[in-house]
């Protein structure tokens, strides 16, 4: 089941006629913003994971290593 270029163009024309270019532009910008915030959240989660591992704690709450501190 392959989709040819002409079939894609027909689908594109139908979508443009149904929604209009202005609505499609808004949908595109909203989708781009959602992807950007998702990537930022994933990056923040990875940084939190790294900082937690550096502190000697695993994500499930177990302590894997403990740093000795002198006061």
Beta strands, then each sheet from edge to edge (+ up, - down):
end
